Amino acid sequence: MSNVVTLSFPKSLKTPAEQVAALGQCFASGRRHQDDVFWLKENAEFLNILETSAHPNAGEALQPYAPVYETLAERMAFFPQYYRFHLSLCLDLEDIGMPGDQGAALCGQVARSGLVETELSDLQRAEARRLLLRRGERVPRGDDGLDDRLRAFIALGEPFAVPNKKMAYELTHIVFYLSEYGRRDPALPAEAIDSLMFAGLLAMLEDNADLLAEICIALRFAGQIPPEAWSERVSQQAGRFTVLTDEAGLADDYHAYLMAHWHGFLTGGCSFAGALAEGRMVFAAPLEPGRTPLRELSEALYDMGAARSPSWARMAPALSRRLSPTAWQVLTEAAGLTDGFARFFRAFARAATEPCAMLRAL
């Protein structure tokens, strides 16, 4: 006898203010218990979008977070390993309009405690530095050369033409931090823009609208205009989410939903639109059938073995015969989006005589 899962589809709220309020209620108390680290992650991401985008209805989300704000100092004292989440929640709530000023005290505590020195990752150190600077505190030790290392990483170029989602998301977040989420010019070199474009081409080939949204946003924060096809793809995805309630599981696409609608707000399009409701919500992206163009392309190149060439001009005829019509169409569209596609393909093909050539750049 099989289990039956009932899916309920919510009635849509009408006004933008109601929608933001419903999302606040959903993330604050409708999806996870507050002791769950994934609760911290989801709520930090949601509030960060509201604060950094100066969303006009951000204040509508505050009410369910009042009890959370009151206990943040106690929670951070007992769970110091999550101090970045707690600081982010506190500062965003205050800057959105929550009454209170404990953020300055918490930043001071973190600066004096040595917590930042426990971070091995430069990305996490950059996030911690950004949080502390929001209340005038500085990292006391270990900050020397941080910007140089971050900028060297994002300027690698060719390594971002090889599928590596962890690297790609680190790339976008470094741009977020260096640009203060679009509030200042990060002065990125051309090599860093190449890295973003290469990562974006991979996201397009994989049909990864979540990552593509982050790359479009990062490009805008860097003063660039993303390819229109990428922005259109993200905008289309924003309107295609299904919102479920009741017994639907939480292994959902909430992050892709947030990124698509953040992109929509920043570009003057839709922002938290759709069939939202009060209470628990689960976000489902549309299922895409079949293999992605990226997978087809990777398999075709690998199967070519020694016949594989780093030249796009030489490989295009052979690939046109090996790929499905859909995959070939996406690949040729990608090739027409940037003058740097030949350089992207040279790295992606991995046909160099020295297999570890790109690793020396890391």
N, C-alpha and C positions, 0 to 999 in steps of 0.2 A: 504494500500500500504506500503510495507516494505522499510526501508532504505537500500541502497546498499553501502557497504564499499569496496573500491578498495584497494587491497593489492599489492604492488610492491616489487619484489624481486631484490636486488641490484646485479650488476655485481661485481665479486670478484676483489679486488685489489691484486696485485701480491706480492710485497715485504713486509717484516716485517716493514720497515720504513714507507711505505705508509699506512699500516694498523694502526700503532700507531698514525700517523698524522691524519688519518680519524677519529679515536676514539676521539682524542683531539678536532677536529672541531665539532664532533657530541655532545660531552658533554658540550663543552664551549658555543655553540650557536645553536645547531641543535635540542635540545629536550625541553628545558624549558627556561623561561625568567629568567634573572639573579636576579630578585627580589624575586623569588620563593625559599623558604627555601629548597625545594627538589633539586633545582639546586645546592645549597651549598653542600648538602649531597652527591649527585652523583659525583660532581667534586672533592670534598675532598677525596672520596674513590678512584676514578680513579687515581688522582695524588699521593696519598699515596702509592698505589701499585707500580707505576712507580719509586718513590723515594726509598722506603724501599727495593725493589728488585734489585736496581741498574740496571734497565732495559737498555740494550745497546742502544735502540732507543728512550729513554725517551725524549731526546731533540727535537725529531720530533714533539712532541705534544705542544711545547711552543707557537708557533706563534699566535694562536687564543686567548691566555691568556694574551697577552701584555696589551690590554686595561683594563682587569680585574685587573692586578697587579697594574696599575697606580691608581686605585680608591679604593684599599683595605683599606687604612688608613681612608679615608672618610666614607666608608661603615661601618667599625668597630666602628667608633665614633658614628654613628647614630643608628647602630644595635648592641649595646654591648652584648645583650643576645646571639648573635651568635659568640662571640669572638673566641671560639675554632675552628669553621669552618674557620673563616677568617685567624687566625694564621696558621692553617694547610695548607691552600691554599698558603699563602705567603711563608712560610718556604720551602714547597715542591717545589714551582716554583723556588725559589732562588737556592736550592740545586740541582735541575735538571739542572740549567744553565741559568735561567732568569737573565739578567743584573739588578743589584740593590741590596741594602742592607737595605731596610726598615724593614726587619724582626726583627733586633736587637732592633730598636726603638719601634716597636709595642710590643715586648715581655716586654721591660722595662715599657711601659705604663700599660700593664696588671698587671705586678707584683706590681706596685705602686697603682693601682686603687681599689683594693679590689674585683675585679670580681671573683677571685677564691674562695673567702669566701662566695660567693652567691651559690656555688655548694653544694647541700646536699648529692649527690651521691659520694661515694668513687671512683667509676669507673671514673666519670667525673673529679674528683680531680686528679686522676692518669694521665688522658689524659692531663689535663692542666699542670701538673708538667712536664710531658715529653716534651711538646711543649716549655715551658719556658727554660728548661735545654738545648735545642738545640741552644740557643743563650746565654747561660751562666747565665740565671736569675733563681732565686729560689722563691718558694712560701714563702712569708714572715711569714704567720701565718697559723695554722690549719693543718700542715703536720705531726704532731706528731702521731706516731702509724699507719700511713696509710699503710705502707708495711705489718705490722703485721696483720691488718684487711683484706687486700687483700689476703694474704697467708692463713689465717684462712678460708676464704670463699672458695677458690679453693680447699682446702684440706678436704671439708665436705664429699666427697665420695658418700654415699648412697642417699642423696637428688637429686643428678644428675642422678639417675636411675629412677626417676619419671618424666614423660613428663612436661617440663617447658622450653619453648624456650627462654624466657627472661633470665633465669639463665644460660642456655647453651651458649648464645651469650656473656653474661657478662664474663663467664669463659674463653672463647677464647680470648676476648679482654684484660683481665687481663694478660694472658700469653703473648700476643703481647707486652704489655707495659713493663712487668717485664723483658722480653728478648730483649727489644729494637728491636723488629721485627727480631729476629734471630741474632742480632749482639753481644749478650753476653749471657752467660749461666745464666738462671734464677734460677738455683739450686732448682728445684722443688722437694718437698718430694714425696715419693711413693704414698701418699694419693692423691696428686694433679693429678698424672698420672692416678690413678684409676678414679678420677672425669672425666677426659678427655675420658677415655675408656668407662665409663658408658654413658656419653653423646653421644659418637660416636655410641654405640650400639643402642641407641634410634633413632639416625639419620638414621642408616642403616635400622632399622625396619620400619621407616616412609618413607623410600626412599627419604629423604631430602638431596639432593646432595649439596645444598647451605651450610647448616650447616656442613655436613660431610667434605666439602672442608676446612672450617675454622678449624675444629678439627684436620684434617690431618696436616694442616699448623702449628697449635699450638703444636702438638706433635713433629714435626720436630724442631721447635724453642726451644723445651724443651730437645732436644737431643735424642728423641725417633724415632723409625721407625714405622709408622702406619701400621696396617694390610694391606697386599697387596690387599685384596679384596676391601678395602675402597678406596685406591688410584686408583685402576682400575675403580671403579664405577665413581669416579670424572673425571678421564681421558675420559671415555666413554661419560659422559655428556658434556664435553667441546666440543666434535665434533658433538653434536646433536642439537645445538641451531639453530633456524631459525631467520634470520635477515630480518626484514621488513622495508619498508619506506612509505612515503606518509601519508595516513590517519589512519594508525594503532594507537591505543591508547597507552598511556604511562604507564598504569598499567601493566608493563611488568616484565621480569625476568633479568633485567640488573645486579642486584647484584649477582645472581647465575652465570651469565656469567663472571663477573669480578673475582669472587672467583675461579671458575673452571680454568680460564686461568692463574690466579696468581699461583695456585697450579701447573699448567702445567709448567710454567716457572721455579718455584723453584725445580721441579723434572726433569728438562731436557726435558720435553715434549712440547706440542704445547703451544703457547703464542699468544693470540689475532689472532688466525687463523680463517679461514672461509670466508664466502661471505660478507665481509665488503665493504662499499661504501662511497663515499663522501656525506656529508650532513646528513640529519636526519636518525637515525636508531632506531629501536625498537627490543628488544631481546626476543624471545619466546622459553622457554624450552619445550621439548616434553611433551604432556599430557600423564599421566599414567592412564590406565583404572582401574576401580574398587576400592575397599577399600584397604588401605595399610595393610601390615602384622601387624603393630603396632595397628591399630584400631581393627582388628580381635582378636588379642591377648588380648587387654584390655577388649573387650566385653566378650570374653570367660571367662576370670578370674572373671570379675564382676558378671557374671551370675552364677558362681559356688557358690557364697555366702560363707556360713560357711565351705563348702568343700574345699575352696581354701587353699593351703598350701604354705609356703615360700620355700619349698624344690623343686629345679628343678628336681632332680631325681624322686621324687614322682609325680610331676605334668606332666612330659613329656609324659607319656602314655596317660593320659586323653586329653592333648592338641593335641596330634597327631590325635585324633578322632574328635575333635571339629573344628580344623582349616582346611582351604582349602589346597590342596596340595602345592600351591605356597607359602602361608604364612608359612606352616610348614617347607618347604625347606629353606626359608630365616631364620627362627628361629633357625633351627639346624645348619645352616652355621654360624650364629652369635655365637651360643654356642661353636663352635669349634675354634673361633678366639682368645680367651683369657682364661687363667686359672681362671680369676676372674668372669666368667659368673655366677657361682652359687651364688656368693655374689651379683652380679647385680640383678639376678632374685629374691633373697630373699627380696630386697628392692622394686623391681618393683611390685611384687605380692601383696604387702600391706596386708599381712595376719597376721600381728602382733596382739597380744591380746590387745595392747594399740595403738589405731588408731593414736595418736599424737606423737608416739615415735620419728619419724624422725624430727618433728617440733622442738624438743628440741635441735637438732643439729644446727638449724638456728639462 
